[in-house]
Amino acid sequence: MTARIKAGLPPPYDGMYTAYATALAGARLAESSKSRYLTRVRAFLTWTADASARGVLGHDPLGDMSAAIRAAHGYHRHLRDGGYAPATIDGVLAAVDDFYGRHGIGATGARRERSRA
């Protein structure tokens, strides 16, 4: 798989995205899943970089578990408020948890939309 890395993420988000793309390339996932995860993680990192720049997330959401949890929960709210379908939100949260898992932080525990019924 060849990851298409677009410009636009500020440091250190750009480096984390590149490292994630490299790790994902060797994963035992379908190429379509890898592509979807990369797209979803890029959007999450873009949102997170903006939220961090505004001081919304506190500590480092790329290295601190409590900040990572706040980032995932905040992005979840952002997607829900944006009218995204529950299945889409759950797919995004799966990609975010995969990103944090491959980064060594672990799952964020963001509750899935389809489990709220």
C-alpha positions as a Markdown table, in Angstrom:
| # | Residue | x | y | z |
|---|---|---|---|---|
| 1 | Met | 0.0 | 0.0 | 0.0 |
| 2 | Thr | 1.2 | 3.5 | -0.8 |
| 3 | Ala | 0.1 | 6.1 | 1.6 |
| 4 | Arg | -0.8 | 9.4 | 0.0 |
| 5 | Ile | 0.4 | 12.0 | 2.6 |
| 6 | Lys | -1.0 | 15.4 | 2.0 |
| 7 | Ala | 0.5 | 18.7 | 3.2 |
| 8 | Gly | -1.3 | 20.6 | 5.9 |
| 9 | Leu | -0.8 | 18.9 | 9.3 |
| 10 | Pro | 1.5 | 20.9 | 11.6 |
| 11 | Pro | 4.3 | 19.3 | 13.5 |
| 12 | Pro | 4.2 | 16.9 | 15.4 |
| 13 | Tyr | 0.9 | 15.8 | 13.9 |
| 14 | Asp | 2.4 | 15.4 | 10.4 |
| 15 | Gly | 5.1 | 13.0 | 11.9 |
| 16 | Met | 2.5 | 11.0 | 13.8 |
| 17 | Tyr | 0.4 | 10.7 | 10.7 |
| 18 | Thr | 3.4 | 9.5 | 8.6 |
| 19 | Ala | 4.4 | 7.0 | 11.4 |
| 20 | Tyr | 0.8 | 5.7 | 11.5 |
| 21 | Ala | 0.7 | 5.3 | 7.7 |
| 22 | Thr | 3.9 | 3.3 | 7.8 |
| 23 | Ala | 2.6 | 1.1 | 10.6 |
| 24 | Leu | -0.7 | 0.6 | 8.9 |
| 25 | Ala | 1.0 | -0.4 | 5.6 |
| 26 | Gly | 2.1 | -3.6 | 7.3 |
| 27 | Ala | -1.2 | -4.3 | 9.0 |
| 28 | Arg | -3.3 | -7.3 | 8.1 |
| 29 | Leu | -6.3 | -5.2 | 6.9 |
| 30 | Ala | -7.9 | -4.9 | 3.5 |
| 31 | Glu | -6.4 | -2.1 | 1.4 |
| 32 | Ser | -9.8 | -0.3 | 1.4 |
| 33 | Ser | -9.8 | -0.4 | 5.3 |
| 34 | Lys | -6.3 | 1.0 | 5.4 |
| 35 | Ser | -7.3 | 3.8 | 3.1 |
| 36 | Arg | -10.4 | 4.6 | 5.1 |
| 37 | Tyr | -8.5 | 4.6 | 8.4 |
| 38 | Leu | -5.9 | 7.0 | 7.0 |
| 39 | Thr | -8.6 | 9.3 | 5.8 |
| 40 | Arg | -10.4 | 9.2 | 9.1 |
| 41 | Val | -7.2 | 9.6 | 11.2 |
| 42 | Arg | -6.1 | 12.6 | 9.0 |
| 43 | Ala | -9.4 | 14.3 | 9.7 |
| 44 | Phe | -9.1 | 13.6 | 13.4 |
| 45 | Leu | -5.6 | 14.9 | 13.6 |
| 46 | Thr | -6.6 | 18.0 | 11.7 |
| 47 | Trp | -9.4 | 18.7 | 14.2 |
| 48 | Thr | -7.1 | 17.8 | 17.1 |
| 49 | Ala | -4.4 | 20.2 | 16.0 |
| 50 | Asp | -6.9 | 23.0 | 15.7 |
| 51 | Ala | -8.5 | 22.2 | 19.1 |
| 52 | Ser | -5.0 | 22.0 | 20.7 |
| 53 | Ala | -4.0 | 25.3 | 19.2 |
| 54 | Arg | -7.1 | 26.9 | 20.7 |
| 55 | Gly | -6.2 | 25.3 | 24.1 |
| 56 | Val | -9.3 | 23.1 | 24.2 |
| 57 | Leu | -7.6 | 19.8 | 24.9 |
| 58 | Gly | -5.1 | 20.8 | 27.6 |
| 59 | His | -2.0 | 18.5 | 27.6 |
| 60 | Asp | -0.5 | 16.7 | 24.6 |
| 61 | Pro | -3.3 | 14.6 | 22.9 |
| 62 | Leu | -0.6 | 12.6 | 21.1 |
| 63 | Gly | 1.3 | 11.5 | 24.2 |
| 64 | Asp | -1.0 | 11.9 | 27.2 |
| 65 | Met | -3.8 | 9.4 | 27.7 |
| 66 | Ser | -6.2 | 11.7 | 29.4 |
| 67 | Ala | -5.7 | 14.3 | 26.7 |
| 68 | Ala | -6.1 | 11.6 | 24.0 |
| 69 | Ile | -9.4 | 10.6 | 25.7 |
| 70 | Arg | -10.6 | 14.2 | 25.7 |
| 71 | Ala | -9.6 | 14.6 | 22.1 |
| 72 | Ala | -11.5 | 11.4 | 21.1 |
| 73 | His | -14.6 | 12.4 | 23.1 |
| 74 | Gly | -14.5 | 15.9 | 21.7 |
| 75 | Tyr | -14.2 | 14.7 | 18.1 |
| 76 | His | -17.1 | 12.3 | 18.8 |
| 77 | Arg | -19.3 | 15.2 | 19.8 |
| 78 | His | -18.1 | 17.2 | 16.8 |
| 79 | Leu | -19.1 | 14.4 | 14.5 |
| 80 | Arg | -22.5 | 13.8 | 16.2 |
| 81 | Asp | -23.2 | 17.6 | 16.2 |
| 82 | Gly | -22.3 | 17.6 | 12.5 |
| 83 | Gly | -25.0 | 15.1 | 11.7 |
| 84 | Tyr | -22.8 | 12.2 | 10.8 |
| 85 | Ala | -24.5 | 8.8 | 10.7 |
| 86 | Pro | -23.9 | 6.5 | 13.7 |
| 87 | Ala | -22.2 | 3.9 | 11.5 |
| 88 | Thr | -19.8 | 6.6 | 10.2 |
| 89 | Ile | -19.1 | 7.9 | 13.7 |
| 90 | Asp | -18.3 | 4.3 | 14.9 |
| 91 | Gly | -16.0 | 3.8 | 12.0 |
| 92 | Val | -14.1 | 7.0 | 12.7 |
| 93 | Leu | -13.8 | 6.0 | 16.4 |
| 94 | Ala | -12.5 | 2.6 | 15.4 |
| 95 | Ala | -9.8 | 4.3 | 13.3 |
| 96 | Val | -8.9 | 6.7 | 16.1 |
| 97 | Asp | -8.6 | 3.8 | 18.6 |
| 98 | Asp | -6.4 | 2.0 | 16.0 |
| 99 | Phe | -4.2 | 5.1 | 15.7 |
| 100 | Tyr | -3.7 | 5.4 | 19.4 |
| 101 | Gly | -3.2 | 1.7 | 19.8 |
| 102 | Arg | -0.4 | 1.6 | 17.2 |
| 103 | His | 1.0 | 4.7 | 18.9 |
| 104 | Gly | 1.2 | 2.8 | 22.2 |
| 105 | Ile | -1.4 | 4.8 | 24.1 |
| 106 | Gly | -4.3 | 2.4 | 23.9 |
| 107 | Ala | -8.0 | 2.7 | 23.2 |
| 108 | Thr | -9.7 | 5.9 | 24.2 |
| 109 | Gly | -12.9 | 4.3 | 25.4 |
| 110 | Ala | -15.1 | 6.6 | 23.3 |
| 111 | Arg | -18.6 | 5.0 | 23.4 |
| 112 | Arg | -19.8 | 3.9 | 20.0 |
| 113 | Glu | -23.0 | 5.4 | 18.7 |
| 114 | Arg | -24.7 | 2.1 | 17.8 |
| 115 | Ser | -24.2 | 0.9 | 21.4 |
| 116 | Arg | -26.4 | 3.8 | 22.7 |
| 117 | Ala | -29.7 | 2.2 | 21.6 |
